[in-house]
């Protein structure tokens, strides 16, 4: 009887230890990739515009740069794997880099920076765009044709 109880304890201990080791192994998070196309009334968004996928649950946002034909591929932390989940979307204008001298000349000559009417104001903020997307495991495609 004593040996039977000892065997049961050993089997239970082994079971508990195995479950701990299995649970502490690899990260079970599911990732996907996202690519697609952004247009405005059927016309490709200008190259250099930015696509932002802002997670609903506290992860880092994923970003992409619009290339030829309005295409983009998202990245996060320098890689293409995006955590699965729900995201709010925003489209930003290209980042214009200029030297202090160029900025001073532009201001002195009263030259405005280029405006982007092909990105309606509501799409520039993930809270007002009304656009959402759920990233799932594997390859995902997101296409948006912005309207006024």
C-alpha positions as CSV (number, residue, x, y, z in Angstrom):
1,X,0.0,0.0,0.0
2,X,2.8,2.4,0.9
3,X,4.6,1.7,-2.4
4,X,1.3,2.4,-4.3
5,X,1.0,5.8,-2.7
6,X,4.6,6.5,-3.4
7,X,4.1,5.6,-7.1
8,X,1.0,7.8,-7.3
9,X,3.0,10.7,-5.9
10,X,5.8,10.2,-8.3
11,X,3.5,10.0,-11.3
12,X,1.7,13.2,-10.2
13,X,5.0,15.0,-9.6
14,X,6.2,14.0,-13.1
15,X,2.9,15.2,-14.6
16,X,3.1,18.6,-12.9
17,X,6.7,19.0,-13.9
18,X,6.0,18.1,-17.6
19,X,3.1,20.6,-17.7
20,X,5.4,23.3,-16.4
21,X,8.1,22.6,-18.9
22,X,5.6,22.5,-21.8
23,X,3.9,25.7,-20.7
24,X,7.3,27.5,-20.4
25,X,8.5,26.6,-23.9
26,X,8.0,28.6,-27.0
27,X,5.8,31.7,-27.3
28,X,2.4,30.6,-28.4
29,X,1.5,34.0,-29.9
30,X,0.0,33.9,-33.4
31,X,1.5,36.2,-36.1
32,X,0.5,37.2,-39.5
33,X,1.8,39.3,-42.3
34,X,-0.1,42.2,-43.9
35,X,0.2,43.7,-47.4
36,X,-2.2,45.5,-49.6
37,X,-3.1,48.6,-51.5
38,X,-4.3,52.1,-50.6
39,X,-6.2,54.2,-53.1
40,X,-8.2,57.4,-53.1
41,X,-11.3,57.2,-55.3
42,X,-9.6,54.4,-57.3
43,X,-6.3,56.3,-57.8
44,X,-3.2,54.9,-56.0
45,X,-2.1,56.9,-53.0
46,X,1.2,58.8,-53.5
47,X,4.4,56.9,-52.8
48,X,5.8,57.7,-49.4
49,X,2.5,57.9,-47.6
50,X,2.4,55.9,-44.4
51,X,0.0,53.2,-43.3
52,X,-0.5,52.7,-39.6
53,X,-2.1,49.7,-37.9
54,X,-2.8,50.7,-34.3
55,X,-3.6,47.7,-32.1
56,X,-6.7,47.7,-29.9
57,X,-4.8,45.8,-27.2
58,X,-1.5,47.5,-26.1
59,X,1.0,46.1,-28.6
60,X,3.2,48.3,-30.8
61,X,1.7,49.8,-33.9
62,X,2.7,48.3,-37.3
63,X,3.6,50.6,-40.1
64,X,4.1,50.5,-43.8
65,X,5.3,52.9,-46.5
66,X,3.2,53.1,-49.7
67,X,5.1,52.2,-52.8
68,X,4.4,52.1,-56.5
69,X,0.7,51.7,-57.3
70,X,-0.4,52.3,-53.7
71,X,1.0,49.0,-52.5
72,X,2.4,48.5,-49.0
73,X,3.7,45.8,-46.6
74,X,3.5,46.3,-42.9
75,X,6.4,45.9,-40.5
76,X,6.8,46.0,-36.8
77,X,10.2,46.2,-35.0
78,X,11.9,45.8,-38.4
79,X,10.2,42.5,-39.3
80,X,7.0,41.5,-41.2
81,X,5.4,39.4,-38.4
82,X,2.4,41.3,-37.0
83,X,0.7,39.9,-33.8
84,X,-2.8,38.6,-34.6
85,X,-5.6,40.8,-33.3
86,X,-7.8,43.8,-34.1
87,X,-6.3,47.0,-35.4
88,X,-7.5,50.5,-36.2
89,X,-6.1,52.1,-39.3
90,X,-4.8,55.5,-40.2
91,X,-3.1,56.8,-43.4
92,X,-0.4,59.5,-43.0
93,X,1.2,61.9,-45.4
94,X,4.8,61.3,-46.5
95,X,7.5,62.6,-44.0
96,X,9.2,65.5,-45.7
97,X,12.8,66.0,-44.5
98,X,14.4,69.3,-45.0
99,X,17.3,71.1,-43.6
100,X,17.0,74.1,-41.4
101,X,18.2,76.3,-44.3
102,X,15.5,74.8,-46.7
103,X,12.8,75.4,-44.1
104,X,13.9,79.0,-43.5
105,X,13.9,79.7,-47.3
106,X,10.5,78.1,-47.6
107,X,9.1,80.2,-44.8
108,X,10.8,83.4,-46.1
109,X,9.4,82.8,-49.6
110,X,6.0,82.0,-48.1
111,X,5.9,78.6,-49.9
112,X,3.6,76.1,-48.4
113,X,4.6,72.5,-47.9
114,X,2.8,70.2,-50.3
115,X,-0.7,69.3,-49.2
116,X,-2.2,65.8,-49.8
117,X,-5.9,66.2,-50.7
118,X,-5.9,62.5,-51.7
119,X,-5.7,61.6,-48.0
120,X,-8.9,62.9,-46.5
121,X,-8.5,64.3,-43.0
122,X,-10.6,61.7,-41.3
123,X,-8.2,58.9,-42.5
124,X,-5.2,60.6,-40.9
125,X,-6.2,59.5,-37.4
126,X,-7.0,55.9,-36.4
127,X,-9.8,57.1,-34.1
128,X,-11.7,58.9,-36.8
129,X,-10.9,56.8,-39.9
130,X,-13.6,54.2,-39.1
131,X,-11.3,51.6,-40.6
132,X,-10.5,48.4,-38.7
133,X,-8.9,45.1,-39.7
134,X,-8.3,41.8,-37.9
135,X,-4.9,40.3,-38.5
136,X,-5.0,36.5,-38.6
137,X,-2.3,33.9,-38.7
138,X,-0.6,33.7,-42.1
139,X,-0.7,36.1,-45.0
140,X,-3.4,38.9,-44.8
141,X,-4.4,41.4,-47.5
142,X,-5.9,44.8,-46.7
143,X,-7.2,47.1,-49.4
144,X,-8.7,50.5,-48.8
145,X,-10.2,52.9,-51.3
146,X,-10.6,56.2,-49.4
147,X,-13.6,58.4,-50.1
148,X,-14.4,61.9,-48.9
